Amino acid sequence: MRSRLNGLKKTIFYEMLDMAGRVFIVARYSEDVAIGSRGFTEEEKKNGIVLVFNKSMNFTWDDLGISSTLVFGTSPQKCFVPVDHIVAIYSPELKSQFITSPETVTQMKDSKETEAKTAPNVVQVDFTKKKAPHRQRPAPRGEGRHGS
């Protein structure tokens, strides 16, 4: 499930980038996240760091994560963010966001397992649209059959 979630992050990132021209990601603090020699501030260690990517930047996103040289103030820093540590992807222009975290995935999984155990009488509803039976439409006025 984790690799599918990481693939979804990549897809959403590139779709937003294509549509809006820039994308923001939030990376949570980890020793695996490299922000050059700058590192994380104390505030960023608690809340994560927001990084901005645009179409004209040179970056790569592979199976492990996203790599780029980002500029902080006037100082370029080599950065690497593992996909697992990207907790949000958003675009102010599109007014869209995708938020996730390993804790959220674990909570959702635990919640579904608990729900399945504690609520055996839950009725599942299928909201897919079913085709209505084919009905013969009435002929428009003036175009009906005429008796002979």
N, C-alpha and C positions, 0 to 999 in steps of 0.2 A: 504494500500500500504506500510505503514511503517513496519508492521510486516513481510511482504514478503521481503522487502529490508533487514531487519535485519537477516532473515533466509538465504538470499543470502550471506550476509557477513560471517555468520558462516560456510556455505558450502564452500565458497572460502577459508577461513582461513584453514579449515581442509584438503581440497584438496591440497593446497600449502604445508602445513605441512607434509602431507603424501608423496608428491613427492620430496620435497627438504630437509626436516628434520628441517627446521627453517622458521619462518615467522616473518615479521616486521609489526607492526600496528602503525598508527599515531592516537593519541587521541587528540582531541581539548580540550582546557582549559574549565573547568566548575567546579563549586563547587561540583557537583555530582561525579567527577572523583577523586578517592582517590589514592594518590601516597605516602602512609605512612606519616611519619612526614617530609619527604623531601619536598613534595609539588612541585609546578611548579616554574621554574625560570621566570624572566620577558620575556626572549626570547621565552620560551615554552608557555607562556600565549598568545603570539602573533601568533606563528607558530605551536603550538601543540608539543607533546612529542612523540618520537619514542621509542617503546618498542619491545623487541625481545623475541620470544617464540620458544622453540625447543621441540623435541619429548621427551627428558628425563626430562623435567620440570613437576612439579605437578601443574596443573591449572585446573579450571573448567569454562565452558562456559554454562550458563543457559539462560533462557528467558530474564533476566535482563541485563546480561553482562558477562565479563570475570574477574575472580578472581585468584590471584596468589601472591606469595611472590617473588618479584624481587630484585635483588642485584644491588645497585648503588655504584660503587667503591667497598667497602668491607662491606657496610651497607645493610642488608636485610630489605625490606620495604613491608608491606602488601598493595597490590594494588587492586583496583576495577575500571574497566572502563565500564560504561553502553554502551550497543551496539549502542545507538543513538549517542554517542560521538566518535565512531570509524569512522574516515573520510577516511582512506586509509588502504589497506592491500597489502603488496607487498613481493616479493621474488627476491633478486638479482640473485640467482642461476637460477631461471626460466626466468629471465628477463620479469617478469609479474607484473602487478599492477592493483588494483581495487580501484578507488577513488570515493568517494561520500561525500555529506554533506547535511544537511537539506536544506541549501540555494539552492544547485544544484537541488534537487528534486522539491522545490517550483518553481524555475526558469523554469524547464522543463515543469511542469504542466501549469504554466502561459503562457509559450511560445506556447504550444499546443493549449490552449484555445484561445489565441489571433490569432494564425494561422488559426484555424477553423473559427473564426468570420471574419477575414480580407481576407481570400483567399478561397471563396466558389467555385471557378472554378478550384481548384487544382485537377488534375487527379491522382487517386491512381493506382499504378502499382503493380501487383502481380508477384514477382520474383521467385515463387516456380516453380520447374521443372515439366513440364507436360510430360506425356508419349507420345512418338511419335506413330502414328498409326502403327500397325503391318504390316510389309512388308515381302513378301516372298523373301528370299535371293536367289541370283542366285547360281546354283550348281557349285562347283569347277570344274576346267578343268579336263577332263578325267573321270568325274563321272556323266556326264549328261545323259539324256535318249538317248538310241540308238534306231533308227527305225528298224523295222523288215522287 
